[in-house]
Amino acid sequence: QGQLVESGGGLVQAGGSLRLSCAASGRTFRSYAMGWFRQAPGKEREFVAAIRWSGGSTYYADSVKGRFTISREYAKNTVYLQMNSLKPEDTAAYYCAAQLPFRTTITTSASGYDYWGRGTQVTVSS
């Protein structure tokens, strides 16, 4: 059974930076793509960024483009989300998700992901 574990969340002032990590473990875990989503209280879960394991193509929500960078470390089966110039509106629980290899298209929809981590909280103070 695959498992995704996020880390790196915390409290930061506006304009600061954080780097989230998502480690995949528990099976020979090879996914088609990995994504980051976030969910603020009272709001729906929203897409943040995604990366294809093969080739490393990346995709971003408009709200984070130019500020966040998603990357992968193949040997460690780990995906990172570098978050710079953080804003109070970035405050949310951040979730890592994986698309299994049978998928053929990266999607920004949460329903298109097959494994999820438990989340890590990011709080940005003004």
C-alpha positions in Angstrom: 0.0 0.0 0.0 1.4 3.4 -0.9 1.8 6.2 1.5 2.5 9.9 1.1 3.8 11.9 4.0 4.1 15.7 3.9 6.4 17.8 6.1 7.7 21.4 6.2 4.6 23.4 7.1 4.6 26.0 9.8 4.0 29.7 10.6 5.7 32.4 8.6 5.3 36.1 8.1 4.0 37.5 4.8 6.8 37.7 2.3 8.6 34.7 3.8 9.3 31.3 2.4 8.7 27.7 3.2 9.6 24.4 1.5 7.1 21.5 1.8 8.2 17.9 1.2 6.2 14.9 0.2 7.8 11.5 0.6 6.2 8.5 -1.1 6.8 5.1 0.5 5.3 1.8 1.4 5.5 0.0 -2.0 7.4 0.3 -5.2 5.8 3.7 -5.6 5.9 5.0 -9.1 3.3 7.5 -10.1 2.4 9.2 -13.3 2.4 12.6 -11.6 2.4 14.2 -8.2 0.5 17.3 -7.2 0.0 19.7 -4.3 -3.5 20.9 -3.3 -4.6 23.2 -0.5 -7.7 23.7 1.5 -8.5 26.7 3.7 -11.3 26.6 6.3 -14.7 26.8 4.7 -13.3 26.5 1.2 -13.0 23.7 -1.3 -9.7 21.9 -1.9 -7.9 23.7 -4.7 -5.1 22.8 -7.1 -1.7 24.4 -6.4 0.9 22.7 -8.6 1.7 19.3 -10.3 4.7 17.7 -11.8 5.1 14.7 -14.1 7.6 12.2 -12.9 8.9 11.4 -16.4 10.3 14.6 -18.0 9.4 16.9 -15.1 6.8 19.0 -16.8 5.2 21.3 -14.3 1.8 23.0 -13.9 0.7 25.8 -11.6 -2.4 27.5 -10.5 -2.4 31.2 -11.6 -2.5 32.3 -7.9 0.9 30.8 -7.2 2.6 31.1 -10.6 6.0 32.9 -10.2 6.0 32.4 -6.4 5.9 28.6 -5.9 8.1 26.0 -7.5 7.4 22.2 -7.6 10.3 19.8 -8.1 11.0 16.1 -7.7 13.9 14.1 -6.4 13.6 10.8 -8.3 16.1 8.8 -6.2 14.2 9.7 -2.9 10.7 9.4 -4.4 10.1 12.9 -3.0 8.4 16.0 -4.3 9.0 19.5 -3.0 7.0 22.7 -3.1 9.2 25.8 -2.6 6.9 28.6 -1.6 8.3 32.2 -1.8 6.7 35.6 -1.3 4.0 34.0 0.8 0.8 35.9 1.4 -1.9 35.6 4.1 -4.2 34.1 1.5 -1.8 31.2 1.1 -2.8 30.0 4.6 -4.3 26.5 4.3 -3.7 22.9 4.9 -1.5 21.6 2.0 -1.9 18.1 0.7 0.3 16.0 -1.5 -1.4 13.7 -4.0 -0.3 11.1 -6.6 -1.7 10.0 -9.9 -1.0 6.3 -10.5 0.8 5.2 -13.7 -2.4 4.2 -15.5 -3.3 7.9 -15.7 -2.2 9.6 -19.0 -3.0 13.2 -18.3 -2.1 15.5 -15.5 -5.3 17.0 -14.0 -6.0 20.0 -11.7 -9.0 18.2 -10.3 -8.7 16.4 -7.0 -10.8 13.6 -8.2 -8.0 12.7 -10.7 -5.6 11.7 -7.9 -5.4 8.3 -6.4 -3.3 8.7 -3.2 -3.3 11.5 -0.7 -1.2 12.5 2.3 -2.7 13.7 5.5 -1.7 17.3 5.0 0.6 19.9 6.6 -0.6 23.3 7.8 0.8 26.5 6.4 -0.1 29.7 8.2 1.0 33.1 6.9 0.7 36.1 9.2 0.2 39.6 8.0 
